[in-house]
Structure formats: structure tokens, C-alpha cells
Amino acid sequence: GKFDLAGKSVIPEALYWARKSKAAGHQEAGTLISQIETGASRACTNCKRILPSSEPRKCSQCKAAHYCGRDCQLQHWKRGHKWDCMDANGIKKSRD
């Protein structure tokens, strides 16, 4: 869908705010976190191939993007994930 278009994805920020809500005591946010993480981990964020059931490679900062390998991770970063990515402190990690 268009919600995960590289450079315009809302998923990393939505996951950040859901985690922050859970940390503030809103336990229902845990359900949203689980839904986002489960849905995101089914396919490579870059090439959209279905990932094996083993642990996929995750973005080390936002942990919202999942990849089938390093090549897809680098391609996705260059295509725009660098503008979407947000660390655990809510800091966007955009770099050139």
C-alpha cells in the first residue's frame, strides 16, 4: 500500500508513538504494536517478497522495516527510508 512508500512511510512514526503510549501505561497500545510488527515482518519492506519464518533482518533504528537481506536494506535506505526512520527517542535519522 501507499502507507509504506519509501520516503513517505508513516509506519516508523506510528510504531514510535504506540511504544511511547505503552510505556506511559496505555496497555492497549501493545495490541497495536503487535499488529504493526507482525504485519510488517511478513514481507520484505523493499522487494515485498514473503519472508521465511525465521527472524527477518530489521532496521536497527526504528525496528519497523523488515528485510530479506542487506542488499534490500541498503536499497530501501537509499530510496527513502532514511527520511522515515525514527529511533527509540523519536529522533529522525535522515542522512545524506
N, C-alpha and C positions, 0 to 999 in steps of 0.2 A: 504494500500500500504506500501511499504518498507520505504517511506519517513517519516513515523510516528512510526517507530520501537523504542521502549523504549531504551534509551541509545545512539541512533543514529539519533534522530529526528532533522530535520532542521527547523521545524515549529516555535519553540520559537525564534530562532535567526532571521529568516526571518521576523517574526512579529515585533521584536525589531527594525530592520533596516527600515522597512516600516514606523513604527511610528516616528522614527528619521527623515526620509525623509519628512514626512508630516509636522513635527514640523519646518523643515528648509524651508518650503514654497512650497514644491512639492505636490500640492493638489491631483494630480493623484494617489499618494500613498494611499489616502483614499479609493479608489476603491479596491486596493489590500488588505488593512486591512479588509475591509468589507467582501471580498470574503473568506479570511482565517478564520475570526471569524465565519462567517455563516456556512461554510463547517465544521469547527471543532466542532461546537456546535450541530450538528445533531445527533452525536453518541458519546457514552462514549468512551473516548480515551483508556481506559483499556479493557473493555469487548466488545466493539463495538455495544452494544445494542442501538437501536434508543431511544433518549431521549425525554421525554414529552415536549410539547411546553412551559411549564413553565421554568423559569430561571434555567439552569443547574449549578451545583457546578463547579466553575473554580479554577484552580491553583491560589493561592493568589499572587504568584510572577510574573509569565510570562503571566498569563491570556490566554494562548494559548491552554491549555489542559482542557477538559471538562469531568465531571464525573457524573455518576448516583448516587453516594453516597460516603461516607467517606471510606468505605472498598475498593472500586475500586481506589480511590485516593491514599490510602496508598500502595496498591499492585503495582500500576504503579510507584510510587516514588521508591519503593524498586527494581523494575525490571529495572530501568534505567532513569526515568525522572529526577532524581537528577543530572544526568550528562548533561541533555539537558536544564534544566530550567535556565532562564536568567531574571533578574529583569529589571525594567524600566531604570536603569543606565547602562545596558549592562554587569552586573556582573553575572557570572555563580554561581549558588547556590549549587554546588556539596558539599555534606556532606557524611560522612560515616554512 
